[in-house]
Amino acid sequence: MKAFVFSEPYKTEWREVPEPVLAEPYGAILSPVAVCACTSDVHTVFGGGKPKQTNHVLGHECVAKVVKTGAQVKDFKAGDIVAVPAITPDWRAVASQEGCERHAGEHFSGHRLGRTIPGVFAERFAIPDADTTLAHIPQGVTLKQALMCVDVMTTGLTGAEYAEINTGDTVCVLGIGPIGLMAIAGAAHMGAARIIAVGSRPKCVEAAKLYGASDVISYRDGDVVERVLAMTSGNGPDCVVIAGGGDEVFTQAVDMVKYGRGVISNVNYYGGDGALAFPKFSGGRGMAGKTIHTELAKGGRARIERMLKMVEYGRIDPEPLVTHTFYGFENIEKAFLLTKEKPADLIKAAVIINEVDL
């Protein structure tokens, strides 16, 4: 079958790859209905850090049609249209029962699709455990809305949740790409009173206001830390969500967040090797009472079905994140390259492979 693969560092191509094998008795074979390219796919091909598996099928953002299920799959059947979470933990692992499902057995074990098992940019792909992974899509939720729930929405809300936002808090969101925009939406729903968004692309600024940002500032217009501190009477925000940017944003978050109870939640990816700078002074020489969380997105069936409920009942509409739509399986490459180039009018690029009624 045909698939879009990471063939070697800095190179992708279309290849004929083997058909997926059904993982009995709990697995499923699926055919993608709609997919998105992700910056993580771009990092796999063009990023640094640990060497990645070559000749590997990319992709982890997908709505799909179930083709075949294992003998013990109870809740899904052939023909079902489902949301496929980007994060697919092994819920049967003991470490998952201890609350470490995203890193059970090995680092980032929950992030398997397109990383350690073949991804969704293929005519068909396999999921090891259907009942604990796949998510039912409620009636009335659109294809694009469901597609945004599987990664972008859950990642952004993960950032907001680990920021420990209280009603009336001031929150700063660093980076207003798709993840940051959903972090803004999450912060608003958690009761943040003031949300300061940091970003520059006009399309994203517009969307930040749509999702609840009260203030938007650009890093191009001066020192971000100084400006945020000035906006908060020198106290700094109660919470900072890091959702984009280079290594400097980690230091900026420590510099600006409030002493005593300030919380930093990082869902940002830092490419390459080396270390992130922890500033001694604003870190209180290690005693500032500032909490830092570094988190991979929450995933699995229950999580994505909760995201879909938020959409179903009108709490969050992630569809405006889709600024570019392509039609046809062959256009996955175009969406991937657009995600790499990141033009000013891009938030997310979706590829509709088959129009379906949900």
Contacts in CASP RR format, 6 or more apart in sequence:
PFRMAT RR
TARGET T0000
AUTHOR 0000-0000-0000
METHOD contacts of the structure
MODEL  1
MKAFVFSEPYKTEWREVPEPVLAEPYGAILSPVAVCACTSDVHTVFGGGK
PKQTNHVLGHECVAKVVKTGAQVKDFKAGDIVAVPAITPDWRAVASQEGC
ERHAGEHFSGHRLGRTIPGVFAERFAIPDADTTLAHIPQGVTLKQALMCV
DVMTTGLTGAEYAEINTGDTVCVLGIGPIGLMAIAGAAHMGAARIIAVGS
RPKCVEAAKLYGASDVISYRDGDVVERVLAMTSGNGPDCVVIAGGGDEVF
TQAVDMVKYGRGVISNVNYYGGDGALAFPKFSGGRGMAGKTIHTELAKGG
RARIERMLKMVEYGRIDPEPLVTHTFYGFENIEKAFLLTKEKPADLIKAA
VIINEVDL
1 16 0 8 1.000
1 17 0 8 1.000
1 18 0 8 1.000
1 19 0 8 1.000
1 122 0 8 1.000
1 123 0 8 1.000
1 124 0 8 1.000
2 14 0 8 1.000
2 15 0 8 1.000
2 16 0 8 1.000
2 17 0 8 1.000
2 122 0 8 1.000
2 123 0 8 1.000
2 329 0 8 1.000
3 14 0 8 1.000
3 15 0 8 1.000
3 16 0 8 1.000
3 17 0 8 1.000
3 57 0 8 1.000
3 118 0 8 1.000
3 121 0 8 1.000
3 122 0 8 1.000
3 123 0 8 1.000
4 12 0 8 1.000
4 13 0 8 1.000
4 14 0 8 1.000
4 57 0 8 1.000
4 58 0 8 1.000
4 59 0 8 1.000
4 121 0 8 1.000
4 122 0 8 1.000
4 332 0 8 1.000
4 333 0 8 1.000
4 336 0 8 1.000
5 12 0 8 1.000
5 13 0 8 1.000
5 14 0 8 1.000
5 15 0 8 1.000
5 17 0 8 1.000
5 55 0 8 1.000
5 56 0 8 1.000
5 57 0 8 1.000
5 58 0 8 1.000
5 121 0 8 1.000
6 12 0 8 1.000
6 44 0 8 1.000
6 45 0 8 1.000
6 52 0 8 1.000
6 53 0 8 1.000
6 54 0 8 1.000
6 55 0 8 1.000
6 56 0 8 1.000
6 58 0 8 1.000
7 13 0 8 1.000
7 15 0 8 1.000
7 54 0 8 1.000
7 55 0 8 1.000
8 54 0 8 1.000
8 55 0 8 1.000
9 45 0 8 1.000
9 46 0 8 1.000
9 51 0 8 1.000
9 52 0 8 1.000
9 54 0 8 1.000
10 45 0 8 1.000
10 46 0 8 1.000
11 45 0 8 1.000
12 45 0 8 1.000
12 58 0 8 1.000
12 333 0 8 1.000
12 336 0 8 1.000
14 333 0 8 1.000
15 55 0 8 1.000
17 57 0 8 1.000
17 118 0 8 1.000
17 122 0 8 1.000
19 124 0 8 1.000
20 29 0 8 1.000
20 118 0 8 1.000
20 122 0 8 1.000
20 124 0 8 1.000
20 125 0 8 1.000
20 126 0 8 1.000
21 126 0 8 1.000
22 28 0 8 1.000
22 29 0 8 1.000
22 68 0 8 1.000
22 69 0 8 1.000
22 70 0 8 1.000
22 126 0 8 1.000
23 70 0 8 1.000
23 126 0 8 1.000
23 127 0 8 1.000
23 128 0 8 1.000
23 129 0 8 1.000
24 70 0 8 1.000
24 71 0 8 1.000
24 72 0 8 1.000
25 70 0 8 1.000
25 71 0 8 1.000
25 72 0 8 1.000
25 73 0 8 1.000
26 70 0 8 1.000
26 72 0 8 1.000
26 73 0 8 1.000
26 128 0 8 1.000
26 129 0 8 1.000
26 130 0 8 1.000
26 131 0 8 1.000
26 132 0 8 1.000
27 69 0 8 1.000
27 70 0 8 1.000
27 73 0 8 1.000
27 126 0 8 1.000
27 127 0 8 1.000
27 128 0 8 1.000
27 129 0 8 1.000
27 130 0 8 1.000
28 66 0 8 1.000
28 67 0 8 1.000
28 68 0 8 1.000
28 69 0 8 1.000
28 70 0 8 1.000
28 73 0 8 1.000
28 76 0 8 1.000
28 126 0 8 1.000
28 127 0 8 1.000
28 130 0 8 1.000
28 134 0 8 1.000
29 66 0 8 1.000
29 67 0 8 1.000
29 68 0 8 1.000
29 69 0 8 1.000
29 124 0 8 1.000
29 125 0 8 1.000
29 126 0 8 1.000
30 62 0 8 1.000
30 64 0 8 1.000
30 65 0 8 1.000
30 66 0 8 1.000
30 67 0 8 1.000
30 82 0 8 1.000
30 84 0 8 1.000
30 124 0 8 1.000
30 125 0 8 1.000
30 126 0 8 1.000
30 127 0 8 1.000
31 64 0 8 1.000
31 65 0 8 1.000
31 67 0 8 1.000
31 123 0 8 1.000
31 124 0 8 1.000
32 62 0 8 1.000
32 63 0 8 1.000
32 64 0 8 1.000
32 65 0 8 1.000
32 120 0 8 1.000
32 121 0 8 1.000
32 122 0 8 1.000
32 123 0 8 1.000
32 125 0 8 1.000
32 329 0 8 1.000
32 353 0 8 1.000
33 62 0 8 1.000
33 63 0 8 1.000
33 64 0 8 1.000
33 65 0 8 1.000
33 81 0 8 1.000
33 143 0 8 1.000
33 352 0 8 1.000
33 353 0 8 1.000
33 354 0 8 1.000
33 356 0 8 1.000
34 62 0 8 1.000
34 63 0 8 1.000
34 143 0 8 1.000
34 144 0 8 1.000
34 146 0 8 1.000
34 147 0 8 1.000
34 350 0 8 1.000
34 351 0 8 1.000
34 352 0 8 1.000
34 353 0 8 1.000
34 354 0 8 1.000
35 59 0 8 1.000
35 61 0 8 1.000
35 62 0 8 1.000
35 63 0 8 1.000
35 120 0 8 1.000
35 121 0 8 1.000
35 147 0 8 1.000
35 332 0 8 1.000
35 335 0 8 1.000
35 350 0 8 1.000
35 351 0 8 1.000
35 353 0 8 1.000
36 61 0 8 1.000
36 62 0 8 1.000
36 147 0 8 1.000
36 148 0 8 1.000
36 151 0 8 1.000
36 152 0 8 1.000
36 335 0 8 1.000
36 348 0 8 1.000
36 349 0 8 1.000
36 350 0 8 1.000
36 351 0 8 1.000
37 59 0 8 1.000
37 61 0 8 1.000
37 332 0 8 1.000
37 335 0 8 1.000
37 336 0 8 1.000
37 338 0 8 1.000
37 339 0 8 1.000
37 349 0 8 1.000
37 351 0 8 1.000
38 59 0 8 1.000
38 60 0 8 1.000
38 61 0 8 1.000
38 86 0 8 1.000
38 151 0 8 1.000
38 339 0 8 1.000
39 269 0 8 1.000
39 339 0 8 1.000
40 60 0 8 1.000
40 269 0 8 1.000
41 58 0 8 1.000
41 59 0 8 1.000
41 60 0 8 1.000
41 114 0 8 1.000
41 336 0 8 1.000
41 339 0 8 1.000
42 336 0 8 1.000
42 339 0 8 1.000
42 340 0 8 1.000
43 269 0 8 1.000
43 271 0 8 1.000
44 52 0 8 1.000
44 58 0 8 1.000
44 114 0 8 1.000
44 115 0 8 1.000
45 58 0 8 1.000
46 340 0 8 1.000
47 271 0 8 1.000
47 272 0 8 1.000
48 271 0 8 1.000
48 272 0 8 1.000
48 273 0 8 1.000
49 271 0 8 1.000
49 272 0 8 1.000
49 273 0 8 1.000
52 115 0 8 1.000
53 115 0 8 1.000
53 116 0 8 1.000
56 114 0 8 1.000
56 115 0 8 1.000
56 118 0 8 1.000
56 119 0 8 1.000
57 114 0 8 1.000
57 118 0 8 1.000
57 119 0 8 1.000
57 120 0 8 1.000
57 121 0 8 1.000
57 122 0 8 1.000
57 125 0 8 1.000
58 114 0 8 1.000
58 119 0 8 1.000
58 121 0 8 1.000
58 336 0 8 1.000
59 113 0 8 1.000
59 114 0 8 1.000
59 119 0 8 1.000
59 120 0 8 1.000
59 121 0 8 1.000
60 86 0 8 1.000
60 111 0 8 1.000
60 113 0 8 1.000
60 114 0 8 1.000
60 115 0 8 1.000
60 119 0 8 1.000
60 120 0 8 1.000
60 151 0 8 1.000
61 86 0 8 1.000
61 120 0 8 1.000
61 147 0 8 1.000
61 150 0 8 1.000
61 151 0 8 1.000
61 152 0 8 1.000
62 84 0 8 1.000
62 120 0 8 1.000
62 125 0 8 1.000
62 147 0 8 1.000
62 150 0 8 1.000
63 81 0 8 1.000
63 82 0 8 1.000
63 83 0 8 1.000
63 84 0 8 1.000
63 137 0 8 1.000
63 143 0 8 1.000
63 146 0 8 1.000
63 147 0 8 1.000
63 150 0 8 1.000
64 81 0 8 1.000
64 82 0 8 1.000
64 84 0 8 1.000
64 120 0 8 1.000
64 125 0 8 1.000
65 79 0 8 1.000
65 80 0 8 1.000
65 81 0 8 1.000
65 82 0 8 1.000
65 354 0 8 1.000
65 356 0 8 1.000
66 76 0 8 1.000
66 77 0 8 1.000
66 78 0 8 1.000
66 79 0 8 1.000
66 80 0 8 1.000
66 81 0 8 1.000
66 82 0 8 1.000
66 130 0 8 1.000
66 134 0 8 1.000
67 78 0 8 1.000
67 79 0 8 1.000
67 124 0 8 1.000
68 78 0 8 1.000
69 76 0 8 1.000
69 77 0 8 1.000
69 78 0 8 1.000
69 130 0 8 1.000
70 130 0 8 1.000
73 130 0 8 1.000
73 131 0 8 1.000
74 131 0 8 1.000
75 130 0 8 1.000
75 131 0 8 1.000
75 134 0 8 1.000
75 136 0 8 1.000
76 82 0 8 1.000
76 130 0 8 1.000
76 131 0 8 1.000
76 134 0 8 1.000
80 136 0 8 1.000
81 137 0 8 1.000
81 356 0 8 1.000
81 358 0 8 1.000
82 134 0 8 1.000
82 135 0 8 1.000
82 136 0 8 1.000
82 137 0 8 1.000
83 134 0 8 1.000
83 135 0 8 1.000
83 136 0 8 1.000
83 137 0 8 1.000
83 146 0 8 1.000
83 147 0 8 1.000
83 149 0 8 1.000
83 150 0 8 1.000
83 304 0 8 1.000
83 308 0 8 1.000
84 113 0 8 1.000
84 120 0 8 1.000
84 127 0 8 1.000
84 133 0 8 1.000
84 134 0 8 1.000
84 135 0 8 1.000
84 150 0 8 1.000
85 133 0 8 1.000
85 134 0 8 1.000
85 135 0 8 1.000
85 150 0 8 1.000
85 151 0 8 1.000
85 154 0 8 1.000
85 299 0 8 1.000
85 300 0 8 1.000
85 301 0 8 1.000
85 303 0 8 1.000
85 304 0 8 1.000
86 111 0 8 1.000
86 113 0 8 1.000
86 150 0 8 1.000
86 151 0 8 1.000
86 154 0 8 1.000
86 155 0 8 1.000
86 297 0 8 1.000
86 299 0 8 1.000
87 102 0 8 1.000
87 110 0 8 1.000
87 111 0 8 1.000
87 151 0 8 1.000
87 154 0 8 1.000
87 296 0 8 1.000
87 297 0 8 1.000
87 298 0 8 1.000
87 299 0 8 1.000
87 300 0 8 1.000
87 303 0 8 1.000
88 110 0 8 1.000
88 112 0 8 1.000
88 113 0 8 1.000
88 127 0 8 1.000
88 128 0 8 1.000
88 129 0 8 1.000
88 133 0 8 1.000
88 299 0 8 1.000
88 300 0 8 1.000
89 96 0 8 1.000
89 101 0 8 1.000
89 102 0 8 1.000
89 104 0 8 1.000
89 109 0 8 1.000
89 110 0 8 1.000
89 299 0 8 1.000
89 300 0 8 1.000
90 96 0 8 1.000
90 101 0 8 1.000
90 104 0 8 1.000
90 109 0 8 1.000
90 110 0 8 1.000
90 128 0 8 1.000
90 129 0 8 1.000
91 101 0 8 1.000
91 129 0 8 1.000
91 132 0 8 1.000
91 300 0 8 1.000
92 129 0 8 1.000
92 132 0 8 1.000
93 101 0 8 1.000
93 104 0 8 1.000
93 105 0 8 1.000
93 109 0 8 1.000
94 104 0 8 1.000
95 101 0 8 1.000
95 103 0 8 1.000
95 104 0 8 1.000
95 105 0 8 1.000
96 104 0 8 1.000
101 110 0 8 1.000
102 108 0 8 1.000
102 109 0 8 1.000
102 110 0 8 1.000
102 111 0 8 1.000
102 296 0 8 1.000
102 298 0 8 1.000
102 299 0 8 1.000
103 109 0 8 1.000
103 110 0 8 1.000
103 296 0 8 1.000
104 110 0 8 1.000
108 115 0 8 1.000
108 296 0 8 1.000
109 116 0 8 1.000
110 296 0 8 1.000
110 299 0 8 1.000
111 296 0 8 1.000
112 128 0 8 1.000
113 119 0 8 1.000
113 120 0 8 1.000
113 125 0 8 1.000
114 120 0 8 1.000
117 126 0 8 1.000
117 128 0 8 1.000
118 125 0 8 1.000
118 126 0 8 1.000
119 125 0 8 1.000
121 332 0 8 1.000
123 329 0 8 1.000
127 133 0 8 1.000
127 134 0 8 1.000
131 301 0 8 1.000
132 300 0 8 1.000
132 301 0 8 1.000
133 300 0 8 1.000
133 301 0 8 1.000
134 301 0 8 1.000
135 149 0 8 1.000
135 150 0 8 1.000
135 300 0 8 1.000
135 301 0 8 1.000
135 304 0 8 1.000
135 305 0 8 1.000
135 308 0 8 1.000
136 305 0 8 1.000
136 308 0 8 1.000
137 146 0 8 1.000
137 308 0 8 1.000
137 358 0 8 1.000
138 308 0 8 1.000
138 309 0 8 1.000
138 311 0 8 1.000
138 312 0 8 1.000
139 358 0 8 1.000
140 312 0 8 1.000
140 358 0 8 1.000
141 308 0 8 1.000
141 311 0 8 1.000
141 312 0 8 1.000
141 358 0 8 1.000
142 319 0 8 1.000
142 358 0 8 1.000
143 352 0 8 1.000
143 355 0 8 1.000
143 356 0 8 1.000
143 358 0 8 1.000
144 318 0 8 1.000
144 319 0 8 1.000
144 322 0 8 1.000
144 325 0 8 1.000
144 350 0 8 1.000
145 311 0 8 1.000
145 317 0 8 1.000
145 318 0 8 1.000
145 319 0 8 1.000
146 308 0 8 1.000
146 311 0 8 1.000
146 358 0 8 1.000
147 322 0 8 1.000
147 350 0 8 1.000
148 178 0 8 1.000
148 318 0 8 1.000
148 319 0 8 1.000
148 321 0 8 1.000
148 322 0 8 1.000
148 348 0 8 1.000
149 304 0 8 1.000
149 307 0 8 1.000
149 308 0 8 1.000
149 311 0 8 1.000
149 318 0 8 1.000
150 304 0 8 1.000
151 297 0 8 1.000
152 178 0 8 1.000
152 179 0 8 1.000
152 182 0 8 1.000
152 318 0 8 1.000
152 321 0 8 1.000
152 348 0 8 1.000
153 182 0 8 1.000
153 185 0 8 1.000
153 307 0 8 1.000
153 310 0 8 1.000
153 316 0 8 1.000
153 318 0 8 1.000
154 297 0 8 1.000
154 298 0 8 1.000
154 299 0 8 1.000
154 303 0 8 1.000
154 304 0 8 1.000
154 307 0 8 1.000
155 179 0 8 1.000
155 182 0 8 1.000
155 267 0 8 1.000
155 297 0 8 1.000
156 179 0 8 1.000
156 180 0 8 1.000
156 182 0 8 1.000
156 183 0 8 1.000
156 185 0 8 1.000
156 186 0 8 1.000
156 241 0 8 1.000
156 243 0 8 1.000
156 267 0 8 1.000
156 297 0 8 1.000
157 182 0 8 1.000
157 183 0 8 1.000
157 185 0 8 1.000
157 186 0 8 1.000
157 298 0 8 1.000
157 307 0 8 1.000
158 267 0 8 1.000
158 295 0 8 1.000
158 296 0 8 1.000
158 297 0 8 1.000
158 298 0 8 1.000
159 183 0 8 1.000
159 241 0 8 1.000
159 243 0 8 1.000
159 265 0 8 1.000
159 266 0 8 1.000
159 267 0 8 1.000
159 293 0 8 1.000
159 295 0 8 1.000
160 171 0 8 1.000
160 183 0 8 1.000
160 185 0 8 1.000
160 186 0 8 1.000
160 187 0 8 1.000
160 189 0 8 1.000
160 190 0 8 1.000
160 241 0 8 1.000
160 265 0 8 1.000
161 186 0 8 1.000
161 190 0 8 1.000
161 265 0 8 1.000
161 298 0 8 1.000
162 263 0 8 1.000
162 265 0 8 1.000
162 267 0 8 1.000
162 293 0 8 1.000
162 295 0 8 1.000
163 171 0 8 1.000
163 187 0 8 1.000
163 239 0 8 1.000
163 240 0 8 1.000
163 241 0 8 1.000
163 263 0 8 1.000
163 264 0 8 1.000
163 265 0 8 1.000
163 293 0 8 1.000
164 239 0 8 1.000
164 263 0 8 1.000
164 265 0 8 1.000
164 291 0 8 1.000
165 171 0 8 1.000
165 187 0 8 1.000
165 190 0 8 1.000
165 191 0 8 1.000
165 192 0 8 1.000
165 238 0 8 1.000
165 239 0 8 1.000
166 191 0 8 1.000
166 238 0 8 1.000
167 190 0 8 1.000
167 191 0 8 1.000
167 193 0 8 1.000
168 191 0 8 1.000
168 192 0 8 1.000
168 193 0 8 1.000
168 194 0 8 1.000
169 191 0 8 1.000
169 192 0 8 1.000
169 193 0 8 1.000
169 194 0 8 1.000
169 237 0 8 1.000
169 238 0 8 1.000
169 239 0 8 1.000
170 192 0 8 1.000
170 193 0 8 1.000
170 194 0 8 1.000
170 195 0 8 1.000
170 196 0 8 1.000
170 232 0 8 1.000
170 236 0 8 1.000
170 237 0 8 1.000
170 238 0 8 1.000
170 239 0 8 1.000
171 187 0 8 1.000
171 192 0 8 1.000
171 194 0 8 1.000
171 195 0 8 1.000
171 196 0 8 1.000
171 237 0 8 1.000
171 238 0 8 1.000
171 239 0 8 1.000
171 240 0 8 1.000
171 241 0 8 1.000
172 195 0 8 1.000
172 196 0 8 1.000
172 197 0 8 1.000
172 198 0 8 1.000
172 228 0 8 1.000
172 236 0 8 1.000
172 237 0 8 1.000
172 239 0 8 1.000
172 240 0 8 1.000
172 241 0 8 1.000
172 253 0 8 1.000
172 256 0 8 1.000
172 257 0 8 1.000
173 180 0 8 1.000
173 183 0 8 1.000
173 184 0 8 1.000
173 187 0 8 1.000
173 195 0 8 1.000
173 196 0 8 1.000
173 197 0 8 1.000
173 198 0 8 1.000
173 208 0 8 1.000
173 213 0 8 1.000
173 240 0 8 1.000
173 241 0 8 1.000
173 243 0 8 1.000
174 198 0 8 1.000
174 224 0 8 1.000
174 240 0 8 1.000
174 241 0 8 1.000
174 242 0 8 1.000
174 243 0 8 1.000
174 244 0 8 1.000
174 245 0 8 1.000
174 249 0 8 1.000
174 252 0 8 1.000
174 253 0 8 1.000
174 268 0 8 1.000
175 197 0 8 1.000
175 198 0 8 1.000
175 199 0 8 1.000
175 242 0 8 1.000
175 243 0 8 1.000
175 244 0 8 1.000
175 245 0 8 1.000
175 249 0 8 1.000
176 184 0 8 1.000
176 197 0 8 1.000
176 198 0 8 1.000
176 199 0 8 1.000
176 201 0 8 1.000
176 204 0 8 1.000
176 205 0 8 1.000
176 207 0 8 1.000
176 208 0 8 1.000
176 213 0 8 1.000
176 216 0 8 1.000
176 243 0 8 1.000
177 201 0 8 1.000
177 204 0 8 1.000
177 243 0 8 1.000
177 244 0 8 1.000
177 347 0 8 1.000
178 321 0 8 1.000
178 347 0 8 1.000
178 348 0 8 1.000
179 243 0 8 1.000
179 244 0 8 1.000
179 267 0 8 1.000
179 268 0 8 1.000
180 197 0 8 1.000
180 241 0 8 1.000
180 243 0 8 1.000
180 244 0 8 1.000
181 204 0 8 1.000
181 207 0 8 1.000
181 208 0 8 1.000
181 211 0 8 1.000
181 321 0 8 1.000
181 347 0 8 1.000
182 211 0 8 1.000
182 316 0 8 1.000
182 318 0 8 1.000
182 321 0 8 1.000
183 241 0 8 1.000
183 243 0 8 1.000
183 267 0 8 1.000
184 195 0 8 1.000
184 197 0 8 1.000
184 208 0 8 1.000
184 211 0 8 1.000
184 212 0 8 1.000
184 213 0 8 1.000
185 211 0 8 1.000
185 212 0 8 1.000
185 316 0 8 1.000
185 318 0 8 1.000
186 316 0 8 1.000
187 195 0 8 1.000
187 239 0 8 1.000
187 241 0 8 1.000
188 195 0 8 1.000
188 211 0 8 1.000
188 212 0 8 1.000
189 310 0 8 1.000
189 315 0 8 1.000
189 316 0 8 1.000
192 239 0 8 1.000
194 214 0 8 1.000
194 215 0 8 1.000
195 212 0 8 1.000
195 213 0 8 1.000
195 214 0 8 1.000
195 215 0 8 1.000
196 213 0 8 1.000
196 214 0 8 1.000
196 215 0 8 1.000
196 216 0 8 1.000
196 217 0 8 1.000
196 228 0 8 1.000
196 231 0 8 1.000
196 237 0 8 1.000
197 205 0 8 1.000
197 208 0 8 1.000
197 213 0 8 1.000
197 215 0 8 1.000
197 216 0 8 1.000
197 217 0 8 1.000
198 216 0 8 1.000
198 217 0 8 1.000
198 218 0 8 1.000
198 219 0 8 1.000
198 224 0 8 1.000
198 228 0 8 1.000
199 205 0 8 1.000
199 208 0 8 1.000
199 216 0 8 1.000
199 217 0 8 1.000
199 218 0 8 1.000
199 219 0 8 1.000
200 218 0 8 1.000
200 219 0 8 1.000
200 220 0 8 1.000
201 344 0 8 1.000
202 344 0 8 1.000
203 323 0 8 1.000
203 344 0 8 1.000
203 345 0 8 1.000
203 346 0 8 1.000
203 347 0 8 1.000
204 347 0 8 1.000
205 216 0 8 1.000
207 320 0 8 1.000
207 321 0 8 1.000
207 347 0 8 1.000
208 216 0 8 1.000
209 216 0 8 1.000
210 320 0 8 1.000
211 316 0 8 1.000
215 231 0 8 1.000
217 224 0 8 1.000
217 227 0 8 1.000
217 228 0 8 1.000
217 231 0 8 1.000
221 227 0 8 1.000
224 252 0 8 1.000
224 256 0 8 1.000
225 252 0 8 1.000
225 255 0 8 1.000
225 256 0 8 1.000
228 236 0 8 1.000
228 237 0 8 1.000
228 256 0 8 1.000
229 235 0 8 1.000
229 236 0 8 1.000
229 256 0 8 1.000
232 258 0 8 1.000
235 258 0 8 1.000
236 256 0 8 1.000
236 257 0 8 1.000
236 258 0 8 1.000
237 256 0 8 1.000
237 257 0 8 1.000
237 258 0 8 1.000
237 262 0 8 1.000
238 257 0 8 1.000
238 258 0 8 1.000
238 261 0 8 1.000
238 262 0 8 1.000
238 263 0 8 1.000
239 257 0 8 1.000
239 262 0 8 1.000
239 263 0 8 1.000
239 264 0 8 1.000
239 265 0 8 1.000
240 253 0 8 1.000
240 256 0 8 1.000
240 257 0 8 1.000
240 262 0 8 1.000
240 263 0 8 1.000
240 264 0 8 1.000
240 265 0 8 1.000
241 264 0 8 1.000
241 265 0 8 1.000
241 266 0 8 1.000
241 267 0 8 1.000
242 249 0 8 1.000
242 250 0 8 1.000
242 253 0 8 1.000
242 264 0 8 1.000
242 265 0 8 1.000
242 266 0 8 1.000
242 267 0 8 1.000
242 268 0 8 1.000
243 267 0 8 1.000
243 268 0 8 1.000
244 268 0 8 1.000
244 269 0 8 1.000
245 268 0 8 1.000
246 268 0 8 1.000
246 270 0 8 1.000
247 270 0 8 1.000
247 276 0 8 1.000
247 277 0 8 1.000
249 268 0 8 1.000
250 266 0 8 1.000
250 268 0 8 1.000
250 270 0 8 1.000
250 276 0 8 1.000
250 277 0 8 1.000
250 278 0 8 1.000
251 276 0 8 1.000
251 277 0 8 1.000
251 278 0 8 1.000
251 279 0 8 1.000
253 264 0 8 1.000
253 266 0 8 1.000
254 264 0 8 1.000
254 278 0 8 1.000
254 279 0 8 1.000
254 282 0 8 1.000
254 283 0 8 1.000
254 290 0 8 1.000
254 292 0 8 1.000
255 279 0 8 1.000
255 282 0 8 1.000
256 282 0 8 1.000
257 263 0 8 1.000
257 264 0 8 1.000
257 290 0 8 1.000
258 290 0 8 1.000
259 284 0 8 1.000
259 288 0 8 1.000
259 289 0 8 1.000
259 290 0 8 1.000
260 288 0 8 1.000
260 289 0 8 1.000
260 290 0 8 1.000
261 289 0 8 1.000
261 291 0 8 1.000
262 289 0 8 1.000
262 290 0 8 1.000
262 291 0 8 1.000
263 290 0 8 1.000
263 291 0 8 1.000
263 292 0 8 1.000
263 293 0 8 1.000
264 290 0 8 1.000
264 291 0 8 1.000
264 292 0 8 1.000
264 293 0 8 1.000
265 293 0 8 1.000
265 295 0 8 1.000
266 292 0 8 1.000
266 293 0 8 1.000
266 294 0 8 1.000
266 295 0 8 1.000
267 295 0 8 1.000
267 296 0 8 1.000
267 297 0 8 1.000
270 276 0 8 1.000
280 286 0 8 1.000
282 288 0 8 1.000
283 290 0 8 1.000
310 316 0 8 1.000
311 317 0 8 1.000
311 318 0 8 1.000
320 347 0 8 1.000
321 347 0 8 1.000
321 348 0 8 1.000
322 347 0 8 1.000
322 348 0 8 1.000
322 349 0 8 1.000
322 350 0 8 1.000
323 345 0 8 1.000
323 346 0 8 1.000
323 347 0 8 1.000
323 348 0 8 1.000
323 349 0 8 1.000
324 335 0 8 1.000
324 338 0 8 1.000
324 346 0 8 1.000
324 348 0 8 1.000
324 349 0 8 1.000
324 350 0 8 1.000
325 349 0 8 1.000
325 350 0 8 1.000
325 351 0 8 1.000
325 352 0 8 1.000
326 332 0 8 1.000
326 334 0 8 1.000
326 335 0 8 1.000
326 349 0 8 1.000
326 350 0 8 1.000
326 351 0 8 1.000
326 352 0 8 1.000
327 351 0 8 1.000
327 352 0 8 1.000
328 351 0 8 1.000
328 352 0 8 1.000
328 353 0 8 1.000
329 351 0 8 1.000
329 353 0 8 1.000
331 351 0 8 1.000
332 351 0 8 1.000
334 349 0 8 1.000
334 351 0 8 1.000
335 349 0 8 1.000
335 350 0 8 1.000
335 351 0 8 1.000
338 346 0 8 1.000
338 349 0 8 1.000
339 346 0 8 1.000
339 349 0 8 1.000
END
